[in-house]
Amino acid sequence: MSLDTLLEHRRIWACKPVLAAVYRPWFERLLAGLPAGARVLEVGAGPGFLAAHARAARPDLRYVATDVVAAPGSGVVADALRLPFRDGSLDAVLLLDVVHHLARPWDFFAEAARALRRGGELRAIEPWITPLSYPIYRFFHQEDCSLRVDPRAPFGAGDKRPFDGDQALPWKLARTASAADWQRCGLFAPRVERLNGFAYVPSLGFRERSLLPPALVAPLQAIDRALQPLAPLFALRASMCWTRA
């Protein structure tokens, strides 16, 4: 993981206020309904944007943000496959754009389940494959997007750079894993809700430029909600939630 890349993302975030507006509904979804005083772990906190939002919006939470490098916004340096928390000690584990970077997804799910209490939740917001999103991710995004990705070894047996990702991995996991596969990790199969995210595309993400005027963020998010029944065709993201078995 490159600290320089994380710092560059923080710089762009500060210069592009539309990004915070675009991401805010996803932040709020990850935090929604968490009980007061919940023990919450964020894995892969990166530049720390979700952590900052959580601490401002939900100061009651016992919130710990982790990443594999020390960076602003991360309180603990930790490997996602060796979380420094006792068995059953967490109420929730949160991930934003992390699952599609995991080199060993099933090892991570088992480790997260170990640290969660019974009934605790693993929540993620991830890219999702639909007729609209696939060509965007396949041809216009810097990360891979292969419908043939192997969920057991998505990046093969060689070395994987931390920022390497495959946008199709969360979708493929949800499509191919059985309830028994998830039970072996200690989790129930995920509940998935597709999210349209029309404002994300013209924002251009973490690039210098943006094609999204701030005044259009709210109208596009209203269109997101109005067209939710068409999310199987148009969604760019999905909310995924696993419960500790």
N, C-alpha and C positions, 0 to 999 in steps of 0.2 A: 504494500500500500504506500502510495506516495503522499507525504505530508504536503509537498508543493501543490499537488493536484487538489487536495482538500482546501488548502488556503486560497487557491485560485477560484474554487467554487464559492467560497465565502465572499470573495471580492465581487464576483459576478452577481451573487444574490443581493449584495448591498447596493449594486448599481442598477438592478432590475427589479423594482418593487412589484412588478406584475407577477414575478415568480412566487412570491409569498402569497399573493392572492390566488394564484392557480393551485398551489399546494394546500392551502388552508382547509378546504373540504376533506382532503385525504387525512390531514393531521387530525381533524375533528372526528372523523370516522374511527380512527385507531384508538382514540381516547374515550369514545362514547360509551357511557354506561359503566365505566370502571368504578367499583365501589370506593367510597371515601377511605383514604388511608391505605389504598392497595399498594402492594409491593410490586413494582413494575420494572422490568428490565428491557432496555432497548439494545438490540444487537445490530452491529454495523451502523453506528450513529453517524459516521463520516463527518461532514462539516458541522453537525450539531443543530440543524434547523428544527427537526422534530422535538429534540430535547428542549430547546429554548421555548418553543411554543407550549410544550407540556408544562414546563415550570411556571410559565406566565398564566396559562389557562387553568391548570389544576395543581396549585401549590400544595394541596392536601396529599398528593400522591408521594409515596416513597420511591422516587424515580432514580434509576441508575442507568446511565448511557455508557455503552462499551464500544470499543473498536480495537483493531489489532495494532494501531499506532496511537501514541499520545497526540491528541489534537484538541483545539478549542471545541468545547461542547461535549467531549467524552470524559467521563469521570474515572473510568477504569479501563486499563489495557487488558484485553482478554481475547483468547482464541475462541471462536464460536463453537468449536468442538470440545472445549474443555472449560466450561463456564465455572467461575469460582464461587459457586453458590451451593448451599446444602440441598439435598433431596427434598422436594416438596416445599421449598421456601418462598416461591414466587407466586403471585396471583396472576400475572400476565407477562408475556414476552411479546414485544413489538418489533416489527421489521418494516422498513420502507425501502423498496427497491434493493432487497438483499437476496431473496431466494434465487433469483436468476443469475446470481454470481457464485452460488455455492458449488464447490468442486465435489463435495460428498454430501449431497442433500440428506440422504437417509441417516447418516451419522449425526448430522445436526438435529434433525427432528427427534431422534432418540435422546440426545443430550438435553434439548429444550424440554421434552416431556419429563425427564428425570428431575429437572429443577422446578417444574411446576407442581403446585398442589393439585390434588384430585379436584376436577371441575375448573381448574384454571385454564386460561385461554392463550393460545399462540395466534396473534393477529398479524396480517401482512397486507400491504398494498403493493401490487406487482403489475408489470405489463401483462396484457392478455391478447390472445389471438382471435381476431374476427375478420370478416371480409374487408373491412376498412383498415384495421390496424396492421394486418400482415404486410401489405406493400410498403407502408410507412416504415415499419421496423426493418423490413428486409432490405430496402433500397436506400433509405434516407437516414438511418441511425448508425452510429459508429460501432455499436455492438452487433454480434451475430444474431440471427433469427432463423433457426433451422427447425422445420417441423419434424425432422427425423432425429432430433436430439435425444440422447439416451439418458433418462433420468437417473440411472444408477452411476453413470460415469460421463457427465455432460461435457467434460473437457478432455476426455481421454486419460491416458496414463502419464502423460508428460507434465512438465511444470506449467502451472497456470499463473498468469499475472493477476494480481488482486482485482484490477478493474475489468478484466475479461468477463463477459457475460453473454448469456443467450436468452433473448427476450421470450422465446417460446417455452422455456423450461417450466415455469409455473403452470402454464396451460397443459403441457404434456404430463406433468405430474398428476394433475387433477383428472385428466382423461384416462390415464393408464393404470394408476394405483388402485388396488382394491381395498375394501374395508379391512380385510385381513392384513394387508400390507401396513396400513396405518396402525392397526391394533398391535402389531409386533413392535412398533415404535412407542406404544403407550398412548396413542392418540385416537380419537374418532376421526373419521373422514371429514375433510374440510367442507364448510359451508361457503359457497362462492356467490358473490354478487358482482355482476359486471357493472363497470362505471364508464360512462361515455368519455368525459374528459376533452370536450371539443376545444376548450381554451388552451390546452397544453400544446397542441401542434403549432399554432401561430406564435406562441411564446418562444419557440425554438430552444426550449430547455436551457441548459447551461452553456449556451453560446453567447457571444458578445451582443449580437443583434437580437431584436424582437420585432415581430410583425403584428404584435397585439397591443393596440392602444389601451391604456388602463380603463377607459370608459366602457370598453367592450367586454371586460372580464365578467361582470355580473350578468349581462344579457346572455352570454354564451353559457354560463353556469345555469341560468334559468332554462335554456334550451336543453342542456344536459338532463335536467330533472323532467322536463316535459316529454322528452323522447326516451325516457327510461325503458318503456316497453320494447323499444327497438334496440336495446343494448346488445342483444345477441348478434346484431349486424354491425353496430357502430362502436362498441366499447373499445377503448384503448388500455384500460386498466381493469383490475378486479380487486375486490376486497375478499380476502381469504381468512377464515377463522377455524382453527382446530381447537377442540376441547380435550383436556387431559382425561384419559379414560380411567 
